[in-house]
């Protein structure tokens, strides 16, 4: 799995982020959070606008 350096979305297949369209992906990331409700406090604090899996840290 790779993480997008722009929005931190976890990308399981392909070479492009499905959220922001970036091709700047890396395998160097730590931690994972799954967001179901983008109106949750966690999603707002992390700046997440689409449901899915996100890395907590991207290097």
C-alpha positions in Angstrom: 0.0 0.0 0.0 1.1 3.5 -0.7 0.1 6.9 0.8 -0.6 10.1 -1.0 1.9 12.8 0.0 -0.8 15.5 -0.7 -3.9 14.3 1.2 -2.5 11.1 3.0 -5.1 8.8 1.5 -4.0 5.2 1.4 -3.9 3.9 -2.2 -4.1 0.2 -2.5 -4.1 -0.1 -6.3 -2.9 2.1 -9.1 -0.5 5.0 -9.2 -2.9 7.9 -8.6 -4.8 9.1 -5.5 -8.5 8.7 -5.9 -9.2 11.7 -3.7 -7.0 14.5 -4.9 -5.6 13.0 -8.2 -1.9 13.3 -7.1 0.6 10.9 -8.4 3.0 11.7 -5.6 2.7 8.5 -3.7 5.1 6.8 -1.2 5.4 3.5 0.6 7.1 5.4 3.5 4.2 6.1 6.0 3.1 5.3 9.5 -0.2 4.7 11.3 -3.7 4.4 9.8 -7.1 5.9 10.5 -10.3 4.9 8.8 -12.8 7.7 8.4 -16.5 6.9 7.8 -18.0 10.3 8.8 -16.2 13.3 7.4 -18.2 15.5 9.8 -16.5 13.9 12.8 -14.1 15.8 15.0 -11.2 13.6 13.9 -11.8 14.1 10.2 -12.1 17.8 10.7 -8.9 18.0 12.8 -7.0 16.0 10.1 -8.5 17.9 7.2 -10.1 14.9 5.7 -13.0 15.5 3.3 -13.7 12.0 1.8 -14.3 8.7 3.7 -11.6 6.1 3.5 -8.2 5.0 4.9 -5.6 7.6 5.7 -2.0 7.5 6.9 -1.3 9.4 10.1 2.3 10.3 9.0 3.7 10.5 5.5 7.4 10.8 4.9 
